[in-house]
Amino acid sequence: LAVRKELVDNGTVRGAQCKATGCGILGHGNKGAISTSLVVYDSSLCFVCSHLAAGAAHVARRKMDQQAILKNTVFSGTQKRGVVKEDSGEGSEMKANSSVMLIEDHDIVFWYGDLNYRIDMERDEVLGWIE
């Protein structure tokens, strides 16, 4: 993500943070996401680039990876506003009353990458929907 220096200097763009979130056993493996959080004027933006499990039979794995990315990508909440997340006691790693921002707390989220989803239809049926 590139931003012109004068937009940072004048405060138009601020609070940029980048986080890597792995998926798989203990958060390791070749799947996961790189996410960038920043504020432009008064809107918080998050860019998530992810690589999810491949194969038509791995829909459940892709959903689990997406949920892991949403849960485990934690930004400092100081760039715009803090979102207080209480420790649920269910394995949450966030400290009670800590000021954090998750992906879903941003005003605008762009999620892209190699999502590996497949259309589960015959070719002619897909073409019929397109027309």
Buried (B, 14 or more C-beta within 10 A) or exposed (E): EEEEEEEEEEEEBBBBBEBEBBBBEEEEEEBBBBBBBBBBEEEBBBBBBBBBBBEEEBBEBBEBBBEBBBBBBBBBBEBBEBBEBEEEEEEEEBEEEBBBBBBEBBEEBEBEEEBBEEEEEEEEEEEEEEE
